[in-house]
């Protein structure tokens, strides 16, 4: 793996980018900048992100049409947020190019495939997919532990049982508590990981470590950012997932600007140590 410098940078060194403290005002500002990036060419970004609501609708149809997986509809919908940092990587690239005054046509989102950090990006992407699958397994296990192996007969019957019985309320509490743990793990490990790798080929370990330090340095602000992301994704999901075609690109661009606020630019001399 060393030849692909997945765990470290191209020189086999471990880089520790400097993390800044930010304020709540910074969060509002990066969201504003995300909207500005989106409106620069909104039709292109909506086109790029249509796959997100389309996949959501396909999965919703699959879980409610004879696949005996109605109980997984909510975990699938909420679990999309776990894949969001990876799904938006092309949008980070567009924001990076716009910042540099380069062409921001939508096809440049595919330029990520030429990034020298692509192996490290892929490793963290695989990590997120694994967390997503583990979340679905956990959600199914919680349901089975409470209701047994028998799948719900219908959406209406499932909703009545969940909302009007003690077992249903236990499912809601345990499921959301487990989901919160998974969301916190993803936030702590990837909040700036992918933008950092696009900007500087520092390796997967450094990208994850920098994200963790960003959260530890700004715990309240990062918790608020996670809440803002969750609320916006819920709002975008309500109208048959269609709103995600706007919410996703705005959040993707805003995440790039959050990275710029949190991580200091690369300097000539950095704290480096051999892996």
C-alpha positions in Angstrom: 0.0 0.0 0.0 2.9 2.3 0.6 3.6 2.5 -3.2 0.1 4.1 -3.6 0.8 6.3 -0.5 -2.7 5.5 0.9 -1.8 5.8 4.5 0.8 8.7 4.2 1.7 11.3 1.6 3.7 10.7 -1.5 6.9 11.0 0.4 5.9 8.5 3.0 5.5 11.2 5.6 2.7 11.9 8.1 1.4 15.5 7.7 -0.4 17.3 10.5 -2.2 20.3 9.1 -3.0 23.1 11.5 -6.6 23.2 12.7 -8.2 26.6 13.5 -11.0 27.5 15.9 -14.2 28.7 14.3 -17.4 30.4 15.4 -21.1 29.9 14.8 -20.8 32.9 12.4 -18.4 30.9 10.3 -21.0 28.2 9.9 -23.5 30.6 8.6 -21.0 32.1 6.3 -19.9 28.8 4.8 -23.5 27.9 4.2 -24.0 31.2 2.4 -20.9 30.5 0.3 -22.3 27.1 -0.5 -25.4 28.7 -1.8 -23.4 31.1 -3.9 -21.4 28.3 -5.5 -24.6 26.4 -6.2 -26.3 29.4 -7.9 -23.2 30.0 -10.0 -24.4 27.1 -12.2 -27.4 25.6 -10.5 -28.7 23.5 -13.4 -25.5 21.7 -13.7 -25.4 20.9 -10.0 -29.0 19.8 -9.9 -28.3 17.4 -12.8 -25.2 16.0 -11.0 -27.2 15.4 -7.8 -30.4 14.0 -9.3 -29.0 10.5 -8.8 -29.3 11.0 -5.0 -33.1 11.5 -4.9 -33.6 9.0 -7.8 -31.8 6.3 -5.8 -33.8 7.2 -2.8 -37.0 6.7 -4.6 -35.9 3.4 -6.0 -34.9 2.1 -2.6 -38.1 3.4 -1.1 -40.1 1.5 -3.8 -38.0 -1.6 -3.2 -38.6 -1.7 0.5 -42.3 -1.2 0.2 -43.2 -3.4 -2.7 -42.9 -7.0 -1.7 -39.3 -7.1 -0.5 -40.3 -7.5 3.1 -38.0 -4.6 4.1 -40.4 -1.9 5.1 -38.7 -1.7 8.5 -35.5 -0.6 6.7 -37.0 2.3 4.9 -36.2 4.9 7.6 -32.7 3.4 8.2 -32.0 3.7 4.5 -33.2 7.3 4.3 -31.3 8.4 7.3 -28.3 6.3 6.4 -27.8 8.3 3.2 -26.2 11.0 5.4 -23.4 8.5 6.3 -22.4 8.4 2.6 -22.9 12.1 2.0 -19.3 13.2 2.5 -18.1 10.7 -0.2 -21.1 11.3 -2.5 -20.3 15.0 -2.6 -16.7 14.7 -3.6 -17.3 16.0 -7.1 -18.9 19.1 -5.6 -15.8 19.8 -3.5 -13.8 19.7 -6.7 -16.1 22.3 -8.4 -15.8 24.6 -5.4 -12.0 24.2 -5.4 -11.9 25.1 -9.1 -14.2 28.1 -8.6 -11.9 29.3 -5.8 -8.9 29.2 -8.1 -10.8 31.0 -10.9 -10.8 27.8 -13.1 -13.6 26.5 -15.3 -16.4 25.0 -13.2 -18.4 23.1 -15.9 -20.1 20.1 -14.3 -17.8 17.6 -16.0 -14.9 18.8 -14.1 -16.4 17.1 -11.1 -15.1 13.9 -12.7 -11.5 15.3 -12.5 -11.4 13.7 -9.1 -10.4 10.5 -10.8 -7.0 12.1 -11.7 -6.3 13.2 -8.1 -3.0 11.8 -6.8 -4.9 11.1 -3.5 -7.5 8.9 -5.2 -6.3 5.7 -3.4 -6.7 7.4 0.0 -10.1 8.8 -1.1 -11.2 5.3 -2.1 -10.1 3.9 1.3 -12.1 6.4 3.3 -15.0 5.9 0.9 -14.9 2.1 1.5 -14.9 2.9 5.2 -18.1 4.9 4.9 -19.8 2.2 2.8 -18.9 -0.3 5.5 -20.3 2.0 8.2 -23.5 2.4 6.2 -23.9 -1.4 5.8 -23.2 -1.9 9.6 -25.8 0.7 10.4 -28.4 -1.2 8.3 -27.4 -4.4 10.1 -27.7 -2.7 13.4 -31.1 -1.3 12.6 -32.4 -4.7 11.4 -31.0 -6.3 14.6 -32.8 -3.8 16.8 -36.1 -4.4 14.9 -35.7 -8.2 15.1 -34.9 -8.1 18.8 -38.1 -6.3 19.5 -40.5 -7.7 16.9 -39.0 -11.0 15.8 -38.2 -12.2 12.3 -41.7 -11.5 10.9 -41.5 -8.5 8.5 -44.3 -5.9 8.6 -47.4 -6.8 6.6 -47.9 -3.2 5.4 -46.7 0.4 5.9 -49.9 1.3 7.7 -49.7 -1.6 10.1 -46.0 -1.0 10.7 -46.5 2.7 11.5 -49.4 1.9 13.9 -47.3 -0.6 15.8 -44.3 1.7 15.9 -46.2 4.8 17.0 -48.8 3.2 19.4 -47.0 0.4 21.2 -44.2 0.3 23.9 -42.1 -1.8 21.6 -42.5 0.7 18.9 -41.4 3.6 21.0 -38.4 1.5 22.2 -37.6 0.9 18.5 -37.7 4.6 17.9 -35.5 5.4 20.9 -32.9 2.7 20.3 -32.8 3.2 16.6 -32.2 6.9 16.8 -29.6 6.5 19.5 -27.7 4.0 17.4 -28.1 6.2 14.4 -26.7 9.1 16.4 -23.6 7.1 17.2 -23.0 6.2 13.6 -23.5 9.9 12.5 -21.1 11.1 15.2 -18.4 8.6 14.0 -18.8 9.8 10.4 -18.7 13.5 11.4 -15.6 13.0 13.6 -13.7 11.1 10.9 -14.7 12.8 7.6 -15.9 16.3 8.3 -13.0 17.7 6.3 -11.3 14.5 5.2 -12.3 14.5 1.5 -11.8 18.3 0.8 -8.3 18.0 2.5 -7.3 15.1 0.3 -8.4 17.0 -2.9 -6.5 20.0 -1.8 -3.4 18.2 -0.4 -2.4 14.6 -0.8 -1.7 13.9 2.9 -2.9 10.3 3.1 -6.0 8.7 4.6 -4.7 8.6 8.2 -3.8 12.3 8.2 -7.2 13.2 6.6 -9.1 11.2 9.3 -6.9 12.5 12.1 -7.3 16.1 10.9 -11.1 15.7 10.9 -11.0 14.3 14.4 -8.8 17.2 15.6 -11.2 19.7 13.9 -14.1 18.2 15.9 -12.1 18.2 19.2 -11.0 21.8 18.6 -14.5 23.0 17.8 -16.9 20.5 19.5 -19.9 22.8 19.8 -19.6 24.3 16.3 -19.1 20.8 14.7 -22.1 19.5 16.6 -24.1 22.4 15.3 -22.9 21.7 11.8 -23.9 18.1 12.0 -27.3 19.2 13.2 -27.7 21.7 10.4 -26.7 19.0 7.8 -29.2 16.5 9.4 -32.1 19.1 9.4 -31.4 20.1 5.8 -31.3 16.5 4.6 -34.6 15.8 6.3 -36.2 18.9 4.7 -34.8 17.8 1.3 -36.1 14.3 1.7 -39.7 15.3 2.5 -40.9 16.1 -1.0 -40.2 12.6 -2.4 -36.4 13.2 -2.0 -36.6 15.8 -4.8 -35.2 18.6 -2.5 -32.0 16.7 -2.1 -31.1 17.7 -5.7 -30.7 21.2 -4.2 -29.7 20.4 -0.6 -26.9 18.0 -1.6 -24.9 20.4 -3.8 -25.4 23.3 -1.4 -24.0 21.2 1.5 -21.3 19.8 -0.7 -20.0 23.3 -1.6 -20.5 24.5 2.0 -18.3 21.7 3.2 -15.5 22.8 1.0 -15.7 26.3 2.5 -15.9 24.8 6.0 -12.6 23.0 5.3 -11.1 26.3 4.3 -12.2 27.9 7.6 -11.1 25.0 9.8 -7.7 24.0 8.2 -4.9 26.4 7.7 -3.4 26.6 4.1 -0.4 24.5 3.4 2.9 26.2 4.4 6.5 25.6 3.3 7.4 24.0 6.5 4.9 21.6 8.1 5.1 19.2 11.0 6.2 16.0 9.4 7.3 12.7 10.9 7.9 9.3 9.3 5.1 6.8 9.3 
